[in-house]
Each structure stands twice: as C-alpha cells, then as structure tokens.
C-alpha cells in the first residue's frame, strides 16, 4: 500500500509542477521526441536552459490533468503519442524557435502542436511563430520606426544653417 501511495504522490507532484509551469508559460509546444539519442536530448535540454525554456517529458494522462485550468488547456484534447512539452517563459517565441532550430540541425524533434496562451496552433503555425522577432527585437524595430521621422525633421531643420555655413566657408576660402 505504501508503494502505491508513493507512486500516487509522485504523480501528483509531477502534475502540480507541470501545472505551475503551464500557468506562467507564454507559449507551449508539444513535440515528438522518438528517435532522438540521449546525447541529442541532453544537448536540447542544455540549450533549453540557456533559452529559458522548460522541457518536460510527461505521460499524456498526467499532462492532460496538469494542463487543465491553464491558458494552454486548448491542447489537452490533442495530446497523443510520446510527446515532450516545451514551455516558454517571458519570450513566447523562445520554445518554438529553440525547437525549430534544433530540428533543423538534428532532424528531430518533430513539432506536433502548440499554444500561445489560449490559442491552439498547428505545427506549421508554431514554425511561423518561431520566425517572429523576439520582444527585444520588436521593440528596437519599433523605436527605429518611431525615431525615423524625428531624425528626418532634424536634418531638414539643419539644412539652411548648413548651407549658410558652407557658403561662408567657401567665401573665406576664396579670399585666402
């Protein structure tokens, strides 16, 4: 009886941990990892830690329980087969980008589905999300777009003054 209780407690702990991660994840991706070597899985986990992506291999029954009442609950009905779940932290494109780049080099894992908050995504949509700029890149592009007209205005306002200065320099050079 104690072994059964220990196994039940372990499963409850796994469900609670995955539920907590899923609550705070900005995006979730389910990938099929069959065919990956131990070395490839180890490398994927190392890269995931560096990219602030939480990887979890969880049985589908436990994953379904863990994802209930979370933003990525839309994935529950579509989980099937041996899947690994990848949860992105602050950057919603981190998990899709990591898995796309890793699969490009190693051929595995295969993206099956994903979710950004409550929006279910197909595998093709997850790959498209991976191509989006990160939050920092998007903010810097926005800042550049916003500063463009201001910089142009400054150049226009400086034009007459620069022409006058060049004229004065030309007159000085002629006299000397």
N, C-alpha and C positions, 0 to 999 in steps of 0.2 A: 504494500500500500504506500510506503514512503517513497519508493521509486516512482510510482505513478504520480504522487503529489509533487515530487521533484521535477518530473518531466512537464507536468502541467504548469508549475511555477516558472519553469524556463520558457515555455511557450508564451505565457502571459507577459513575461519580462520582454521577450522579443517583440510581441505585439505592441506593448507600451512604448518601447524605444522607437520602433518604426513609425508609430502614430505621432509621437512627439516631433520626429524629424519631418514627417509629411505635413504637419500643421504649419511649420515655418518655412517650408520649401516654396520657392517662387516658380519652379518648374520640376517636373518629374518625367523621367524617361524609363521605359521598360525595354530591355534588350535581351536577346537570346545569346547566351554565352557558350553554348555547346560547341566543342571543337577547339576551344582555347586551351593552350598549355598552361601549366602552373606558372611558368616564367612570364607569359603574357598577362595572366591575371594579376600577378604581383606587380608588374610594370603599370598596368591600368590602375591599380589601387594607389600606387605611388603618385602617378600623375593626377589622380582624382584628389588626393590630399592636397597637392600643390594648388589645384584649381578651386578649392573649397567646394568640392562635390562629394556627397556622402553616398557610397555604394553599399547596397545591401542585397545579399542573396537570401531570399526568404521563400518558404513554401507558399504556394498560391493561396491556400486556405488561410494561412496566417496573414499574408499580405492583404487579402480581402478584408479581414477583420481590422487590420491596422489602418487601412485607408478609409474606412467608414468615418463619416463626420469630419472629413478633412477637405481642403479645397480640391484635391485630386481624386475625390471619390468617383468621378466620372470614369475612371479607369477600371474600377472594380469588376464590372461585368465582362471586360475584355482580357483579363489576365488568364493565361493558359500556357501550359508547357513550362519548361525550365527557364525562368526569367530572372534577371538581375535588375534591381531598381536603382536608378541614379537620381539623387535629389540635389538641385542647385540651391545655393544659399542666396546671397543678395543679387547676384547676376543671373537672370533667368536663362541666359544663353550659355552658361558655363557647362552644364551637363550635356546638352545637345552638341556643343562644339567639341568637348572632350571626346565624346563617343564617336562623332563623325571623323575627327582627325585620327583617332586610334584605329578605327575600322579602315580608314584609307591606307594606313601603313601595314596593318596586320591582317586585314580581311575579315576580322571579327572584332567585336560583337556585331550582331545584326539588330538594328533598331526595329522594334515592333510597333510601339505606340508611345504617346507621351501626353502630357497635360501641362498647360500653363495656367496655374490657378484652377479655375473650374472649366476651362475649355479643353475638350478632348482633341488630340492631334493625331493624324495618321503618321506613318513612318516618313512619308515624303514631306509632310508639313514640319516634322521635327528637324529634318535635314535643312529645310529652308530657314527655320529659326536659328540653326547653327550658323548660318551665313549673315545673320544680323549683327550690327556692331554692338559692342559691349556698352554698358551705360556710360562709362567714361568717354569712349569714342564718340558716342552720340551727342553727349554734352559738349565736347570740344568742337564737333562739326556745327552744332547749333550756335555756339559762341562765335565761330568764324563767320557764319552766315549773318549773324546779328551785327558783327563789327565791320563787315564789308561796306555797307552804305556810309557808316560813320567815317571810315578811313577815306572813302571817295570824297566825301564832303570836305574833309580837312585838306585833301590835295587840291580840290577846286578853290577853296578859300586861300590857299597859299600861292596859287598861280600868279595873280597880279603882282604880288610882292616879289616873287622870284624873278618875274620879267623885269621889274624895275631894277632889282639888284644886278641882274645880268647886263642890263643896259648901262648902268653906272660903271660896272667893271669894264665893259667894252670902251666907254668913253675914256676912262682912266688909262687903259692900255694904249689907246690911240695917241693920247697926249704924251705918253712917256717914251 
